[in-house]
Amino acid sequence: MILTAETTDTCVAIEPRIFAILEEKKARRLTGPYIPRSIAQVTASLESLYGPGSISGLRRMAGGASKEQFVFDHGGERLVLRMDPLEGLIETCRRREDQVLRAMHGVVPVPEVRHADIDGATFGLPALVTTFVPGVAKPPQAAASVSGLRTDFDAHWIALLAPAFIDNLVCIHGFDYRAAALPDFAMPGGAPHEMALRQVNWWAKVWADDVVDAFPIMALAECWLRENLPACTDPVLVHGDYRTGNYLFDPAGGAVTAILDWELAHVGDFHEDLAWNLQPIFANRGADGETMISGLFRRDEFLSSYEKASGRTVDPAALFFYDVLAAWKCAVIDLSSCLTAARDGNNHQDALLSWLATSAHVVLSHLTALLEKGRH
């Protein structure tokens, strides 16, 4: 049970749909280990959906720490299938992802949903079929690395991508989510601190459910967060994982072709998306040795560019809170969900998840520095 100053009902303190999927994961993990789907199995599932002999070119895509990914052709269209394993890097909801992708179509570039298997009736576990969007996640000459981690952009690519990075984030935050069809997203209820509290309770539950070993700093961080909840007077649609690595761009001209990975989208405080980009794990060093946010901006440049484009004013105290939240959340993922899924064999990428967990030392170093600063 997660206790808060406002309620002792965990289901109320967390978005109901998020609470439900986290509970479902606890039951589902007991059915493991997970066996990755074969091409023959995926073909059979797709043909049950689209008809015998109706698909071609099916192949597995690289990457995907949270989903199994396949590309295939059907009806003259190239499509992408993303399927849940038993457990992933994070636990998210295909119904919410379907809703937000449909809502954002025409607002910012996103893949179009072709089929949503919410309960796994077709594929055994929840899945989405979307259009395939051409593009790359890093420059052609960039060193091989996990997408979005320390991506190196030279001046040419920064000039092309930095303005679009800001413009698309401003469009997301300016979207009228109240007028959209987002029935599985909890809307603001009016309490001043509820946006921050929902996030703290969400990730506190993940930690409680998935923790492998206790880390005193995690309890300290959670206490600090609960004692320093900022008010939010103008909630927005938060992407939740907006950073380099989660958008595609044309390698020839640099135009952004798609914004990806909407699984963590929710209604919240715009500072949350800004602070997520401040995490050192997503940054790189520029030619002059300065830290480059998402490989594209110096910190002050990033924040001032957002303020100028959005008309919003960044509150340093709120930004600091969400910086702590982001670091703590990264640690929750690295030290609990990553390790649990890999340890129990409930994911198709157990080696990758084990490797990703080693980034926890970077995350904890940042979290420690923030908490020390927060004492003063």
KATAPE-V945089 format. One record per pair of residues at least 4 apart in sequence whose C-alpha atoms are under 8 Angstrom apart, sorted by the first residue. I is the first residue (numbers start at 1). J is the second residue. Records with the same first field share a line. If there is no record, write none. Layout:
I = J, J
This chain:
1 = 8, 9, 10
2 = 8, 9, 10, 201, 204, 205
3 = 7, 8, 9, 10
4 = 8, 226
7 = 12, 13
8 = 13
9 = 13
10 = 14, 19, 201
11 = 15, 16, 19
12 = 16
13 = 197, 198, 201
14 = 18, 19, 198, 199, 201, 202
15 = 19, 185, 186, 198, 202
16 = 20, 186
17 = 21, 93, 184, 185
18 = 22, 92, 93, 202
19 = 23, 202
20 = 24
21 = 25, 91, 92, 93
22 = 26, 91, 206
23 = 27
24 = 28
25 = 29, 86, 87, 91
26 = 30, 209
27 = 31
28 = 32, 86
29 = 33, 86, 87, 346
32 = 86, 344, 345, 346
33 = 344, 345, 346, 347
34 = 85, 86, 345, 346, 347, 348
35 = 346, 347, 348
36 = 68, 85, 347, 348
37 = 41, 42
38 = 42
39 = 43, 58, 59, 60
40 = 44
41 = 45
42 = 46, 123
43 = 47, 55, 58
44 = 48
45 = 49, 122, 123
46 = 50, 51, 55, 122
47 = 51, 52, 53, 54, 55
48 = 52, 122
49 = 122
50 = 54, 55
54 = 74, 75
55 = 72, 73, 74, 75
56 = 72, 73, 74
57 = 71, 72, 73
58 = 70, 71, 72, 73
59 = 70, 71, 72
60 = 68, 69, 70, 71
61 = 69, 70, 71
62 = 69
63 = 69
64 = 68, 69, 349
65 = 88, 89, 348, 349, 352, 353
66 = 84, 85, 87, 88, 89, 90, 91, 347
67 = 82, 83, 84, 85, 88
68 = 81, 82, 83, 84, 85, 348
69 = 80, 81, 82, 83
70 = 80, 81, 82
71 = 78, 79, 80, 81, 132
72 = 78, 79, 80, 81
73 = 77, 78, 79
74 = 78, 79
77 = 131
78 = 131, 132
79 = 129, 130, 131, 132
80 = 129, 130, 131, 132
81 = 127, 128, 129, 130
82 = 127, 128, 129
83 = 123, 125, 126, 127, 128
84 = 88, 125, 126, 127
85 = 125, 346, 347, 348
86 = 125, 346, 347
87 = 91, 341, 346, 347
88 = 337, 338, 341, 346, 347
89 = 333, 337, 338, 341, 353
90 = 333, 337, 338
92 = 263, 264
93 = 97, 263
94 = 98, 116, 117, 118, 126, 127, 128, 263
95 = 99, 116, 118, 184
96 = 100, 182, 184, 185, 263
97 = 101, 262, 263, 265
98 = 102, 113, 116, 128
99 = 103, 181, 182
100 = 104, 182, 262, 265
101 = 105, 110, 111, 112, 113, 262
102 = 112, 113
103 = 180, 181, 182
104 = 108, 109, 110
105 = 109, 110, 111, 112
107 = 171, 172, 175
108 = 168, 171, 172, 258, 259
109 = 256, 257, 258, 259
110 = 257, 258, 259, 260
111 = 130, 131, 132, 133, 258, 259, 260
112 = 130, 131
113 = 128, 129, 130, 131
114 = 128, 129, 130, 131
115 = 128, 129, 130
116 = 126, 127, 128, 129
117 = 121, 122, 123, 125, 126, 127, 128
118 = 126, 127, 128
119 = 125, 126
120 = 124, 125, 126, 127
121 = 125, 126
123 = 127
133 = 257, 258
134 = 248, 249, 250, 257
135 = 248, 249, 250, 251, 256, 257, 258
136 = 140, 248, 249, 250, 251
137 = 147, 148, 244, 245, 246, 247, 248, 249
138 = 142, 147, 148, 151, 152, 153, 245, 248
139 = 152, 153, 157, 251
140 = 251
142 = 151, 152, 153
143 = 152
145 = 149, 151
147 = 151, 244, 245, 246
148 = 243, 244, 245, 246, 282, 294
149 = 245, 281, 282, 283
150 = 281, 282, 283, 284, 294, 295
151 = 244, 245, 282, 283, 284, 294, 295
152 = 284, 285, 295
153 = 157, 158, 295, 296
154 = 158
155 = 159
156 = 160
157 = 161, 254
158 = 162, 296
159 = 163
160 = 164, 254, 255
161 = 165, 254, 255, 256, 296
162 = 166, 296, 297
163 = 167
164 = 168, 255, 256
165 = 169
166 = 170, 305, 306, 309
167 = 171, 309
168 = 172
169 = 173, 242
170 = 174, 306, 309, 310
171 = 175
172 = 237, 238, 239
173 = 236, 237, 238, 270
174 = 236, 237
175 = 236, 237
176 = 180
177 = 182, 236, 237
178 = 187
185 = 266, 267
186 = 266, 267
187 = 267
188 = 194, 195, 235, 267
189 = 194
190 = 194
192 = 230, 231, 232, 233
193 = 197, 229, 230, 231, 232
194 = 198, 231, 232
195 = 199, 231, 232, 235, 267, 268, 269
196 = 200, 229, 230, 231, 232, 268, 269
197 = 201, 226, 229
198 = 202
199 = 203
200 = 204, 222, 225, 226, 325
201 = 205
202 = 206
203 = 207, 329, 332
204 = 208, 222
205 = 209
206 = 210, 211, 332, 336, 337
207 = 211, 332, 336, 337
210 = 336, 337, 340
211 = 332, 335, 336, 337, 340
212 = 335, 336, 339, 340
213 = 335
214 = 218
215 = 219
216 = 220
217 = 221, 368
218 = 222, 328
219 = 223
220 = 224
221 = 225, 324, 328, 367, 371
222 = 226, 328
223 = 227
224 = 228, 371
225 = 229, 321, 324, 325
228 = 321
229 = 321
230 = 317, 318, 321
232 = 268, 269
234 = 269
235 = 267, 268, 269, 270
236 = 267, 268, 269, 270
237 = 265, 266, 267, 268, 270
238 = 265, 266, 267, 268, 269, 270, 272, 273
239 = 262, 264, 265, 266, 273
240 = 262, 263, 264, 265, 266, 272, 273, 276
241 = 246, 261, 262, 264, 265, 273, 276
242 = 246, 273, 276, 277
243 = 247, 276, 277, 282, 294
244 = 282, 294, 295
246 = 259, 260, 261
247 = 256, 257, 258, 259, 260
248 = 256, 257, 258, 259, 260
249 = 254, 255, 256, 257, 258
250 = 254, 255, 256, 257
268 = 272
269 = 273
270 = 274
271 = 275, 314, 318, 319, 322
272 = 276, 319, 322, 323, 326
273 = 277
274 = 278, 303, 319
275 = 279, 319, 320, 322, 323, 326
276 = 322, 323, 326
277 = 282, 283, 293, 294
278 = 282, 283, 293, 299, 323
279 = 283, 323, 326, 327, 363, 366
280 = 284, 362, 363, 366
281 = 359, 362, 363
282 = 293, 294, 295
283 = 291, 292, 293, 294, 295
284 = 291, 292, 293, 294, 295
285 = 289, 290, 291, 292, 295
286 = 290, 291, 292, 295
290 = 298
291 = 298, 299
292 = 296, 297, 298, 299
293 = 297, 298, 299, 302
297 = 301, 302
298 = 302
299 = 303
300 = 304
301 = 305
302 = 306
303 = 307, 314
304 = 308
305 = 309
306 = 310, 311, 312
307 = 311, 312, 313, 314
308 = 312
314 = 318, 319
315 = 319
316 = 320
317 = 321
318 = 322
319 = 323
320 = 324
321 = 325
322 = 326
323 = 327, 370
324 = 328, 367, 370, 371
325 = 329
326 = 330
327 = 331, 363, 364, 366, 367
328 = 332, 363, 364, 367
329 = 333
330 = 334, 360, 363
331 = 335, 336, 360, 363, 364
332 = 336, 337
333 = 337, 338
334 = 338, 339, 356, 357, 358, 359, 360
335 = 339, 357, 360
336 = 340
337 = 341
338 = 342, 353, 354, 356, 357
339 = 343, 353, 354, 357
340 = 344
341 = 345, 346, 347, 350, 353
342 = 346, 347, 349, 350, 351, 353, 354
343 = 350
345 = 350
346 = 350
349 = 353
350 = 354
351 = 355
352 = 356
353 = 357
354 = 358
355 = 359
356 = 360
359 = 363
360 = 364
361 = 365
362 = 366
363 = 367
364 = 368
365 = 369
366 = 370
367 = 371
368 = 372
369 = 373
370 = 374
371 = 375
372 = 376
